[in-house]
Structure formats: structure tokens, C-alpha cells
Amino acid sequence: MLRFVLTILLFACALLAQPGGLRAQDAPLSKIEPLTIATEGDAVMFTVEIADTEELRSRGLMFRQRLPEERGMLFDFGDPRPVAMWMKNTYISLDMLFIREDGTIAYIAENTVPKSLDTVGISEPVLAVLELAAGVSRKHGIRAGDTVYHRLFRNAE
């Protein structure tokens, strides 16, 4: 049994040490859930990390070296409010989708500038912000007015 446990630990260490392997800064820190965006002509599915505590929202996608196109992070603010985000210690460019309580997209900030201290936000109250890899919104034709389906917006089954 001890040999088996040691073998598993060695394998995990080798995986973390490989250039293409999972690195600590790439590992999800929160719950993972499905999310769908209905565009004018399609439905696009994503797997998102949920940032629903102050600690998770503060860290966000900081220090990540990459974000696959089918992944994202959904920031849940609990109640609708004006939101401002920044890119401090965020090494990758992102698309930020500001989402109303009913799941409709109010605004999209495309191709945000990595490590910028400038705020990106909206004065209209929103319940959530979805961060995706830069260019994903344009690639899939995601626009303001499209609907995001997720349990947070009480529109997903």
C-alpha cells in the first residue's frame, strides 16, 4: 500500500513539474460549473470557476498564465451593483462580460490589458461578471443583450 501511495505522489510531482502539466497557479480555487451563452445564432457552452467569496473575487484570475477558450470565471456579487474590475497581476488578456440579474449581458469589455491598474466597469447594476479568454466573445458572436444561462440567474435547469 505504501508503495502505491508513493507511486501516486511521484506521478503527481512529475505532472506538476512538466512544462505542459498543471501548475499551482492554473489550478481552480473554487467550484466548477457549466454555463451557456445564447447568442443570436448559437449556444456556446463554457466550464466556469465560481468566485462567490470576497477572497475568490479578489484573486480572480491573477497569476494565471493561460485560460483555455472553453473555460472562464464567473464573479458572483450576491446582489446587483455597479462593478469595476482591474487587471492587476493578471497576466492574460480577457473579455469581461457584465451580466444583469436576469442573465442578459449589459456590457462587454473586450481584450483587456494585462496587469493594468485602470478600472473596467459599468455604472449599471449587475449581478455578475464573466471573464473569458480575450477574443472568445468576438469569435462566438457574443454581444450585449445575449443571455447567459446559469443557476445564478435562476434561468438554468
N, C-alpha and C positions, 0 to 999 in steps of 0.2 A: 504494500500500500504506500509506504514511504517513497519507494522508487517511482511509483506512478505520480504522486504529488510533485516530486522534484522534476520529473519529466515535463509536466504541465507548466510548472514555474519557469523552467528553462525555455520552453517554447514561447511563453508569453513575453519573456525578456527579449528573445530573439526577434519576435514580431515588432516590439516597440523600438528596437534598435535599427530595424531596416529603414532605408530612406523612404520607401513607399508604404511602410507599415503605419499603424495607428499611433499617433503621438499624443501625449498627455493633453496638449493644448487643443487637439482636434476632437477629443472625446466629449460626448454630450454631458452636460452638467444637470440636465433636467429631464422631465418626462418627454417622451417621443410620441407624437400623434399624427394621424393623417389629416390633410387639409386639401380642399378642392377650390379652384377658382373657375367660375363660369364666365367665359368671355363671349363675345358676340357670336363666334362660330365654333367654339370648342369648350371642353372642360379640361383643365390642367391639374394634375394631382401632384402633391408635394408631401414630404415627410418633414415635420417641423418639431423643433425643440420648443418647449413651453417655458417662457420666462415670466413666472407669476409671483415672484417674491422680489423685494427690493434688492436683495443680493444678486439674484439672477438677472434682473433688469439692468443693474449697474454694470455687471460684467459683460452681458450680451455676447457678441461675437469677438470681443477683444482677444488679441494674441493668436487668432486662428490664421493659418497660412493658406487655407483654401476652404471653399464651400461648394460642394457639388451642385449642379443645376437643379436637381430634384429635391434638394434639402433647403431648409430655412429655419428661422427662429421667429416665433410669434410672441410678442411682448403684450401681456395682459395687464392693463392698468386698473382693473377692477370696476371702475366707474368711468363714464365718458368725461374727457377733459382735454383742454388744449395740450399738445405734446410737442416737445422739442428734443431732438436726439443729436448726438455728435459722434465723431469717428475716432476719438482719442484712443490710441493703442489698438485700433482696428486696421489690420494690415491689408485687407482686401476691399476692393470697391464693391458697393452694394446698391441694390434697388430697395428703397424703403416705401412700403405701401401703408398709408394711414387709413384705418378702417373704422367706419361708423359702427354704432351699436347693432344695427340691423344687418351688418355684414357687407354693406356696399363700400367700395373704395372711394374715399373722398379725394385723395391726392397721392401721386407717386413721385418720389424724388429718385430720379434715375442716375446711375453711375456716380454715387457719392465719392468724395475724395478721401482716400485712406489717410488716417492719422490727423485729419483736420480737426481743429477746435471750433470751427464755425458750426453754429447750430442749424439743423434742418428740422423744420416743423410746420405746424399748421395751427391757426387760431381756432378753427372749428373743433368742437369737442369730438374726440374719437375714443373708442374703447380699446383699440389695439393697433400695433404696428407690426407688419410682417417684413422681415428682412430676407431678401433673396440675393443670390449672386448677381452682380452687375450684368445687365443686358438680358436677363431672363424675361423681364416684363415685355420688352420690345420684341424679343424672339417669339413669344407666345401671344402677342397682341393683347396683353393685359392693359386695361385702361381705367381711368377714373369712371365710376359708375358700374363697373363689373361687380359681381357678388362673390364673396368669399364664404365658403361653407365649412363650418367647424362648430363643435359643440359650444364654444364660447359665445357665438352669435345666436344660439338656440335655433339654428336652421338646418342642422345636420342630424341624421338619424343614427 
